[in-house]
């Protein structure tokens, strides 16, 4: 069923063309996703109320935790699907997608139930206080209690659609929800609209993710008979091979994301001791820094089907060319963006809030964060390759190195050496070392048969 033009893209198209065809739509959808996150920050920032901005920032670790399920069944399932396509095992592709879909539905629903059962201690763990508790709880009512399933499901379905080469459709699905979110934000957040503040941002996000899910369901209905992505409950199989293949890649990717949540929670808790203005500033700086970060992430995820397919079909030369070309393009681009952010940090932070204290904090935070960007790109590419070829343990080892061994201790030490501002440089220190490890590991891998 897979179209000849997709097979040509996987097997014979010039590497720059193949990378562009797979990575650009994914990168654009990633950028739109981060832009809609920035839209929440921008429109909430227009209220000029640090407490409302702090609510969005303090909620971020829980929303980031959604990616644990995204990675488990998005990366894990799509990696298995692309490798099965490379081996021409089409029944396996269908069964893998059905397994990933129904497991996502179950776990995302469970996520919401666990949040509701443990809401109060969780909000305290996130760093809320008497000043920020109410706004944070209202924001999370819509994004977590009601919104976990549509938020997670639309991302997993995009991964599965992308795994067979339909990157444009995957991007349209995620981008449609993001664009709708940007349109709805001012209506729900600002006093000129419904005046719901941070809660309005959460409600807009919930509605937008529901719309994205509807797009993917409509796509699968229209393309029935032409796609291997399957949501037929009759194709669901809890077989040893499917569980092992998906979880072997997905669980390390999921744990990697949970470690990111731990790192962000640690950072927010350290920052919260300096007041709500510092928390709001760190949140704004992080979201600005996410724009180029998502470019790197979009490229690494976009080329995963190419890497998986050519690895499974034993075309290692083409796999290597794909990774090397992607690295050359993105490292240079992110280096230029880092220079722009460093030089114009005050301007970029000032775009999101008109508060001198927050702008002052945010300027110094952004200058520290952006230095990591070119190095972080190599880390993302290496982890993406490991996930694509089924080497979940190597991806997991990089996650442990990044958060547990290096970044979290660096946050603590740098905060002691340079209170508050030192924390922003923890990622830079970490990613320089990890970039070197990524290059060495990939070179050894490419030398193997």
N, C-alpha and C positions, 0 to 999 in steps of 0.2 A: 504493500500500500504506500510505502514512503516514496515520494515523488523522485523522479530521475534527477531533477535539478538539485535536490538536497543531497543525493548521493554524490553528485558531481562536486558540490561544495565541500563535502567531507573528504573526498578522495582525490580530486584532480585539479580543482581551481587553484590559481596562484595563491600562495600563502597570504600575502597582503590583502588580496581580495576576500579570501575566506575569513581572515581575522576581522576585517572591516564589516563583512556581512553578519558575522555572529556577535562581535563585540560592541559595535556602535549602537544598535537598538537596545542592547542590555545596558550599556553605559548611560544612554539617554533616559531610560526608564529609572535607573538608579538615581540619576541627577534629579529627575522630577520628584522622586520619592523624598530626597533630602530637601528639595525646594519646598515641598509641602510641609515638612517638619520646620523649615525656616519660616514658612508662612504662619504657623502656630505662634512661633516666637515673635515674629514681626507684629502681628495683629494684637497679640496679648501685650507686647511691649508698647503699643500705641496707647494703652490704658495708663502707662507711666506709673504702674503700681508694682514694686518689686516683689510683693507677696504673690501676685498672680504669675509672674515670670518664674519665681522660685517653685511654684506648684508644678509647672511643666517640667522644670529641670529635675526636681526630686522624683517625679514619676518615671523618668527616662530609664532607670535600671529595669523596672518591671516590663516596660514596653520592649526593651532590648532582650529581655528573657523570652519574649515570643520567638526570637530567632533560634532558641534552643530547639523548638519543635520545627521551625522552618528548616533548620539545618539537618535535623534528624531525618525528616521525611522529604524535604526538598532536595538537598544535596545528596543524601543517601539514595533516594529513589531515582533521581535524574542520572546519577553516575551509573547505577546498575542498568537503567534503560539504554543509555548511550553505548555502554559496553556490549549489551545484548544485541543492539542494532549492528554494531561492528562485527559480531559473530553471526548475524542473520538469524538470531533466535527470537522470532517475533512473538510467539506465545508468551515467552518470558517477559517481554516488554509490557504486554497487556496485564499480566498478573502482578508485576511489580508496581505498576501505576495504580491498580485497584487497591493493593495492599497499602501503599503510601497514602492514598486518598482517605480511606476509612479509618486508618490509624490517626491521621491528622484531625479528623472530625472528633474522634473520641477524646484525644489528649487536649485539644483546644477547649472543649467543653469542660473537661476536668480542671483545666487551668482556672477558668472562671469560678468554678465551684470552690476550689481551694482558696482563691483570693477572698471570696465572700466569707468563708469560714474563719480565715486568719487575718482579716482586714486590719484590725487595730494594732496587733503586734507588728505586722508588716509595715504599716505606715510609720510606726516608731523607728523600726530598723532602717527605713529609708532616710531618716534624718529630719522628719517633720517635728515642729514644735507647736506651741499653742497658737502662734501667729500664722503658720502655713498649713496646719492640719486640715481645716475645712475646705480650702481651695484645692488642695491635693486630692482629697477624698472625692470631691465632685468631678474632677478631671478623670480620675481613675474609674468612676462609676460607669462612664461611657466607653472609655478606651479598653478597660479590662473586664469588668463584670459583664457588660453587654457586648463588648467589641472584640474579645479575644478570638472567637471562632472566625468571623469574616476577615479579620486582620491576618491571621495565620494562614487560612485556607487559600486566600487569593495569591499569596506568595508561593505556596507549595505548588499550586496549579500552574503558575507561571514557570516554575522550574521544570515541571513535567512537560509542558508544551515546548519549552526551549530545548529539551533534551533530544527531540527529533528534528531539530533545525528550524523550528517555527519561531525564530527570535522576534520577528516583527509583531506577530500576534501576542506573544508573551509580553512584549513591551507595551502594546496598545492596552492590554488588560490592566496592567499596573498603572500606566500613565493616566488612563481614564479616571480611575479612582482618585489619583493624586490631584489631577486638574479640578475635579469636582470639589475636592477638599479645599483647594485654594479659593474657589468661587464661594463656597459656603462659609468659610472662616469669618470674613467681616460681617456677614449677616448675623451669625450667632454670637460673635465675641463683642463687637463694638456697641456702645450706647446708642448709636444711630440705628442699630438693628434691634436684636433681641436683648443685647446687653448682658449676656450670660458669662462673660469673662472667660477664665480658663475652662470652665465647664462647657462653654460653647465650642471651644476648640476640640474638646473630646467628643462632643455630639457630632460635629462636622466630620471628624475622622471616622466615627462609627458608620455614618450614612455612606461615606465615600467607599469604605471597604466593602460594604454590602453591594454597592453598585459594581465594583470590580469583580466580585464573585459572580454576579449575574452575567457579566460579559463572558467569563470563562465557561459557564454552563451553556450559554447560548452558542459559543464557538464550538464546543464539543457536539452539541446537537446538530448544528449546521454541517460540520465536517465528519459526521458519523460515517464509517466506512472508509475514510481517508486518513484516519489518525490511529496511532497505536495507544494514545492516552485513553484509558478506560476507567469509568466510574461505575461499571456494572457490578453490583454486589455479588453476582454469581461467579465473577472472576477473582474474588477475594480468596487468597490462599495463605494460611499460616504455615507454610512449608519451611523446612530447615534451611534450604538454599536461599530462599528469598529473604528470610529474617537475617541470616548470616551476612549476605551481600549488602543489604541496605543498612543494617545496624553496624556492620564493620566499618563503613564510611561515615554513617550518620551519627552514631553515638560519639565518636571523637569530635566531630564537627559541632555537635550539640554541647558537649562539655566545654569545648573551646569557647563557645558563646557564653555559657554560664560563667566561665572565668572572666569574660569581659564584663558581665553584670557585676561580679564581685569587685572587679577593679574600679568600675564606675561608682559603685556604692561606697567603697573606701574613699575615693576621691571626694565625693559629695559630702560624706561625713566629716572629713578633714576640713573641707571648705565651709561647711555650715557653722563651724565654731567661730568663724569670722563674721557671721551675720548674713541676713537674707540678700543684701546687695552683692556680696561676694559670690553667693550661690547663683544668683541670677546672671552675674557677669561670666562665671565659669560656664553656665549653660549656653549663653549666647556665643562665647568663643568656641565651645565644642561644636556647636551646630554650624558655624561658619567653616570651621576646619573640616566638617563632614563633607562639604561639597567636593573638594578634590579627593578626599578619602573614598567617596563613593564612585568617583571616576576609576580609581584603581580597582575597587571592588567589582565594578561593572565589567571591566576588561577581564579580570581573572575569572569571573563567573561566565562571561560570554564565550570565552574560548574553551571552557570545560568540555562541552560536547565534542569539539574538534579533537581535544587531547584524548578524551575517553575512547572515541571511535577509532582513532589511528593507533592508539595503544593496543586496543583489543584486536585490531586487524593486522598488528605487527608491523606497522609502518612507522618505526621509531624516528626515522629521519624527518618525516613531515611533522611529527609531534614536536621534535626539538626546534625546527624552524618556526613553528607557531609560537612557542614560548619565547624564543630569543627575539623575534620580531616585536612581539608585544612588549617585552621588557625595554627595548631600545626606545620605542615610541613613548611609553608612559613615564619612564624615569625622567626623561628630558622635560616632558610637559609638567609633571608635578614639581620639578625643581624650579621652573619659572613661576608657577603659581605660589610656591613657598616664598620666593623673593617678593612677589607682589603683596602677599599677606603681611610679611614682616615690615615692609616699608609703609603700607597703608593700613596698619592694624587699627588705628584710632578711627579712621574713616569707616571701615567695615563694621566695627562694633557700633559706631554712632548711627548706622543705618537702622538699627533695631530698637534703640531706646534713647530718649533725650534726658539722660540722668548722668550728671558729671561724675558722680562717685562710681557708678557701674561702668561707665566708659573708661575711666581710669584703670579700674581692676581688669576689665576685659581686654584692653590694649596689651597689657603685659602678659595676660594669659595666652592670647592668640599668638604673640611673638614666640612664646615657648612651644606651643603646640605645633605650629606650622613647620618648624625645623625638621620634624620627623617624617614629613610627607614623602620625599624621594626614596628614603630607606624603607618606609612602610610598604611601598609599592612592591619591592622585591619579596618581602615577607608574604604579602597577599598572593603574589604569583606562585610562589613555591607551595604554599598551602593549597591553592587551587589545583595545582598539578597533582599533588598527593591525593587529594580527594577524588579527582577525575579518574585516576588509575587504580583506585581502591586501596591506597596505602594510608588507611586511616590512622595507624599508629604513629607515622611520621608527622602527620598533621597535628595529632594530639601532643606529641613531644614539643612541637613549636609553641603550642598554646600554653603548656606548662612553663616553658622557658619564658614566654612573654609576660605572663601575669604573676605566677606564683614565685618564680625564682628571681625575676628581674624588676618588673614594673611596680608591683605593690611595695616591695622593700625600697625601691627608688623613691616612691612617693613619700614614704616615711622619712628617709634620710635627707632628701632635698628640702622637705618642709622644716626639718630641724636646722639645716644649714642656712636656708633662706625662707623664713616663715611666709606661708601662703603662696608666694610667687614661684618658689622652687618647684612646687608640685607640677607645674605646667611643663617642666623640662624632663619629667620622668619618662615620657613616651619617646622623646628624642634619644635619650641614653639607651633605652631598651632596643629601639629599632635599628640603630647603627650596628649593634652587635648581631641582631637577628638577620639583618640584610647580608652581612658577611657569611653567616651560617647558611642562609638560603642559597647563595651563589655557589658555595662549596658543595652543598648537598645536591643541587641540580646538576652541576658538572659531573659529579660521580655517577648520578643516575643516567645521564645521557651517554656516558662511556660504556654502560652495560649494554648487552644485546637489546 
